[in-house]
Amino acid sequence: MAQREDKILMFYNRLQKVYRHLSKQAGRQGVECYRIYDHDLPEAPFLIERYGGALYVSEYKRRHNLTDAEHDEWLEQCADVMTEVTGILREHIYVKLRQRKEGRQGQYQKLDEQRNEFAVGEGGLQFWINLTDYLDTGLFLDHRITRGMVRDEAKGKRVLNLFCYTGSFSVYAAAGGASEVVSVDLSKTYLDWTQRNMQLNFPQYNQHRVVHADVLQELKKMPPESFDLVVLDPPTFSNSKRMDDILDVQRDHPLLINDCLQLLAPGGVVYFSTNFTKFKLEVDKLKSADVRDITKATTPFDFAGKLNRYCFKIWK
């Protein structure tokens, strides 16, 4: 018991230190959704993110040698620490168990049916968040800066958002004055979420279209030079039964990127990102005018030193 109490104290000290630092930066930047903690201590294997007045907490699955009752007690003690440090009440702390895995291939997995949704702000925009029903929340916080870049470049542009998830890039593109936004995904659930995010921000915006399709196949059907900016954020690996092909981002990224470049008008750009930690961009296979690694430039303050993704800007 004493050893467990020591570990709880270690967690308290660590969480207090990082939260004090990150909450100040978030306040200065006007950010209300940010990551606080990601497995900083092996004794406290959590991912903790703040979404407005709520905490999203994922416990990484591991062998802990505790009985169910002991584990429940330990988890409650950890939640008490989170409340004490952040001031967020226990009823607004949502805890899930997650498997540690590469990439975002689990994002379409439904876990529950509570429909506990609420809207949060980012960059002057609003997004629907669900902290109970899915493995992910509806907003990938690591792309906060990348979304801002897309908004800054979108004015008058035709924007294509592939593997769009809940459409946050689409909302930012519309906010930047895009003349057209097309969102493509294989999940009807997430396309509906995309539409609701768009409606939440721009009820009168009618230049947005969703396409329910396998991205790999849909790229072949679209006419050349029909877009000016493409957002490409594929899963690391996908073998969905609804897809005609298996997607492996390391193997398939040159084909995917080249298909996107084919759709661009001259001077257009592709924003490509991947969560595959061992990823190597095969630049020699790309039919591009220029490629820039913008991983560092798009790393938010709350992911500094911990970002497990790559991001590239690729010009036609």
N, C-alpha and C positions, 0 to 999 in steps of 0.2 A: 504493500500500500504506500509506504514512504517513497519507494522508487517511482511509483506512478504520480505521486504528488510532485516530486521533483521534475518530472517530465511536463506536467501541467504548468509549473512555474516557468520552465524554460520556454514553453509555448507562449505564455503570457508576456514574458519579457521581449521575445522576438516580435510578436505581433504588435505590441505597443510601440516598439522602435520603428518598424516599417510603416505602421499606420500613421504615426505622427509625421513622418517624412512625406509620405505619398498624399495624405489628405491636404497638407499645406500646398503641394504642387497642384493638386486637383482644384483647390479653391482659387489659386492664382489664375489658373487657366479656364475656370468656369466649367470644369468637367464633373459631371455627376455620376458617371458610370466608369469604373476603373478597377483594375486588378490590384488586390492588396497583397496577396500571399500565394506562392505556388511551391509547396513541398519544401519550404526553406529548411525545415528540420525533419530528419527521418522519423523522429518520435511523433510528429504531427503531420501526417501525409495528407494535407488538404490543398485544394485550390479554392481561394476565397476571392470573390468579386463583389463590389458594391454597385447596386443599381438603385440610385435615388435613396429611398428610405428602407431598402431591403438588402439582405446579404444572400448571395448564391454560394453555396458551399458544396464542393465535391470531395468526398473522401476516396482517395485512391485505394483500390483493393490490394490487400497484402495479407500475409500470414501474421496475425497479431497474438496468437496463443491466449486469447481471452475467451471466456464463455460469453454467450449472448448477453447475459445479464451484466457481466463486467464491461463488455464493450458498450452497451447502452449507457451505463453509468459514466464511462470515460467520455463518450460522445457528448453527453449532457454537460459534463464539466468543461469540455472544450467550447461548447456553445455558450456557456456562462462567461468564459474568458472573452469570446467574441463580443458579447453584449457589453461587458465591462469596458473593453477597449474602444469599441466603435459607438456605443450608445444606442445601438439598434436592438430593439426588444426581441426576445426569443421567438415570438409568434411571427416575426418578419425575417427569420433566418430559415432558409430552405436548404435542407441537406440531402444529398444524393450519394450513392456509391457508384464510382466509375472505374472502368478498366482502363489502364494506361495503354494507349495505342497510338500508332502513327497516323497523322493526318486527320481528316474530318469525315472519314467514311462512315462513322456512326451517327451522323447528324440527323438522319431521317428516322431513327429508332424512337418509337413512341414508348414512354415509360409509364404514363399515368393518364387520367382523364379529368383532372381537377379544373382545368381551364382557368387557372389563377393568373389572369393576364392584367397588366397595367402598362401605361405609357410612360416612357422615360425620355429625357431630352439629351440630345447630342448635337453640337454645332448649330444650335438654334432650330433644330428639327425634332420631331417626335417619332418614337418607334414603339411598337407593341412588344412587350417582353413576357415570356412565360417561364417561370422559375421552377415549375413542378412537373410538366408533362413530357419533356424531351431531355435528351442528354445535353443539348446546348440551349442557350437562353433565347436566341433569336437575333442577337447582335454580337458579332465577333469584335471584341474591343481592340484587338491588335491592329486592326485596319482603320482606326480613327483618323490618322493622318492621311492615309492613302485615299480615303473617301473625300477628304478635304481637297486633295489634289485634283480628283475627278471633277468636283464641283467647280473648282477654279478654271478648269479647261473646257467645261461643257457648253458654254454659251454658243447657241446656234449650231451645235454639233448633233449628229445622229449617233446615239450611244447604244451599244449592245452589251448586255450584262449576262454572261454565260455561267451556268451553275449558280444561279442568282440567289439561292437560299431564300431569305426573307426580304430581299430587295433593297437592302440599305444603300448599296451603290446606286441603284436606280433612283431612289429618293434624292440622294445628293446630286445626281445628274440633272434631275428635274429642277432642283433648287438653283442650280447653276445656269438654268435657261436653255437646256438641251431642246433642240427642235423636235426630236423624236427619241423615245427610250423603249427598247425592246428587252424583255426579261425572259430568259429561257431556263427551264428546269424540268426534271423528270418527276418531281413531286407536286401533285395537285394541292396538297396541304400547304406547301411552302409558296406556291404561286398565289394561293388565296391570301396567305399572310402578306406577300408582296403587295397585292392589291389593297389590302387593308392599311398597310403602312403608307401607300401612296395617297389613299383617300384621307387618311389622318392629317396629312400635310397639305395636300392640294386637291380639294374636293372638285374643283372645276377643270383640273388638268386632263386633257383628253388626247395627249400625244403619247400616251403610254400603252404598250401592248404586252400581254404575257403569252408565251408559247410553251405548251406542254409537250415536251419532246426530249428524246435522247440527243444531247448536244452534239455528239460525234456525227450523228446522221444529219441533224439539222444544218450543220455547217456546210454540208455538201449541197444543200438545196438552195441556199441563199445566193442572190446574184452578186457578182463582183462589184466592189467599190460602192456598196450600199450603206456603209457606216464610216464614221470619222474617228470613233474611239470605241475600243473593246475592252471590257473587264473580264479576265479569264482567271478564275480561282477554282480549279478542279479539285476533287478529292484525290488523295494519294493513290487510292486503289478502289475500284468499284466493279463488282460483278453482279449488279442488280439484274434480276430476272427480266426486268422491263427494258434492259439495254440489249442491243444486238451484239455488242462487243464487250470484252473485258477492258477496263481502263487501268493502265499502269502509268502513272505520271512520268516516271523516269524514262520509260521506253517510248511513250507516246507524245511527249511534249513537243518535239520538233514538228510532228504532223499537225497537232492541234494549233500551235502558234502560226505555222505557215498557212493553215486554212483560215485563221483569223486575219492574217496579213492580206490574204487574197480578197477579203471582204472590205478592206479599207480603201478609201480614196487616197491619192498621193499625199504624203505628209501626215497621214493618220498614225495613231499610236495604239499599242496593246499594253495594258497593265496586266502583267502575269505574276501570279504568286502561287506558292506551294508550301505545304507544311511538312513535306518529306525531308527529314533532317539530314539525310545523306545525298540530297539532290545535287546534281551537276548539270548546269545549263550547257547544252551542246550548241554553242554559238555557230560553229562551222556548218551546221545543218539548217540554219535559219536563213530565209530569204528576206533579210531585213537590211535597212540602211544603217541602223545604229542600234546598239543595245547598252543600257545603263543599269547597273545594279543599284537599286534604290532601297535596299533592305535597311541600311543604317538610317537613311533620311526619313524612312517611314516608321521607325521604331518609336512608339509613344513612351513617355516618361515611366509609366508603370510596367513596361516590359524591358527596360534597359538591362542588358546583361542576361536576360532570360528568354529572349525571343527565339522560338523554334520554327521560324518560317523564312522564306526568301521572297523577295519582291523585285521585279524587273520592269523597266519601261523600255518598250521595243518599238522603234519607228519603222514605218514602211519605206 
